[in-house]
Amino acid sequence: MIKEPLIENGFIKVQLEEAEERSVVIREKLTMAMKKGKRLAQQRDNLKQSMDEKVAEQQQLKTELQLRDLAITEHKQRISKLTSSNSSWQVG
């Protein structure tokens, strides 16, 4: 009868050691997953910032293009006016 508690005690020790080993492995995996998650979150944030910058740049370029289109239209109208007034001035 004395042997049973010793055997049971040894069995419990083995189970405890195995549980501790599994716990260490799980902690390592969790740490790696957390690091990967942080890296992915940082990459996402960097991509969002880059996209916001590109959207702002695109908006600025659209505005510049609209201003240039307006200037071209105004210049065409002015050329047209000058051409028509010049031709009527030469005729008259």
N, C-alpha and C positions, 0 to 999 in steps of 0.2 A: 504494500500500500504506500510506502514511502516513495517508490519510483514514479507513481502516477503524477504527483505534483511537480516533480523535477522534469518529467517529460513534457507535461503541460506548460510549465514555465519556459522551457526551451522552445517549444512550439510558438508560444506567445512572443518570445524574443525574436524569432525568425520572422514572424508576421509583422512585428513592429519594424524591424530593419527593412523588410520589403516595402512596407508602407512609406517609410522615410525615403527610400530610394525613389519610389514612384512620385512622392511629393517633390523631391529635388528635380526630377525630370520635368514634371508638370510646371514647376516654378520657372525653370529655364525656358520651356516652350512659351509660357505666358510672357516672360520678359522679352523674348524675341518677337512675339506677336505685338506687344505694346510698342517696341522700338519701330517695328515695321509700320504700325498704325500711325505713329507720330511722323515718320518719314512721309507716308502717303498724305497725311493731313498737311504737312509743310509743302509738299509738291502741289497739292490742290490749291493751297493759298497762293503759292507763287504763280500758278497758272491763272487763277482769278485776277491777281494783280496785273499780270501781263496782258490778259484779255481786256481788262478795264483800260489799261494804257493804250492798247490798240484801238479800242472803241473811241477813246477820246481823240486819238490821232486821226482816225477815220472821219470823225465829225469835223475836226479842224480842216481837213483836206476838202470835205464837201463844202464847207463854208467858203474856203478859198476859191474853189471851182465855181460856186455860184457868183461870187464877186467878180471873177474873171469873165464869166459868161455875161454878166450884166455890163461890164466895161466894154466887152466886144459888141454887144447890142447897141450900146450908146455910141460907140465909135462908128459902127455901120450907119446908124441914123445920121450922125454928123457928116460922114462922107457923102451919104445920099443927099443931104441938104446942100452941102458945098458943091457937089456935082451939079445938082439941078439949078442952084443959084448961079453957078459959074456958066453953065450953058445958056441960061436966060440972059445973063449979063453980056455974053459974047454976041448973042443974037441981037439984043437991043441996041 
